[in-house]
Amino acid sequence: QDIVFNYRYYNFIQSVCVSNEVFYHYRVDEQQYTYKLKKNYYQTLSLIYNEIMALCEDWGVGYSAVDYSDLCNYFIPSVISNIEANKHRKEDIRPLICDETIQEIVKKSNPSRTDQKLFRIAIINKNYVMLNLLIYIKRKIKRR
């Protein structure tokens, strides 16, 4: 992941310039992206999250509850996509749902979208019936 490289690289630079300019674009078909995710992609998400937390600690950057929530909200779509991809391939989602870091991310998140809020509840409660129902409904809505 580019982001892990970038965060590690920050330890070796003297200054940084932040810009609102977009210098490259990814064209991503969300449906294809979701199904191309590896079954253990959640481990990559955990790595990125833990790297960010470690770097913030190393740099002495404190996080408020709001900051944690904003950071975790960034991960929620990828967590949901990994669940959907694994269900599509008939893979077991329990390792993903039971992963301590994924649970921490989901619990600290505060998504604004209704579907993400529902997924959040299902993931926190490890409610596989609710997860299956949400995925089914989401697929039906996308086909319309």
Helices and strands as residue ranges (DSSP letters): H 2-9, G 10-12, H 30-36, H 41-59, H 65-88, H 94-98, H 100-108, H 114-124, H 128-143
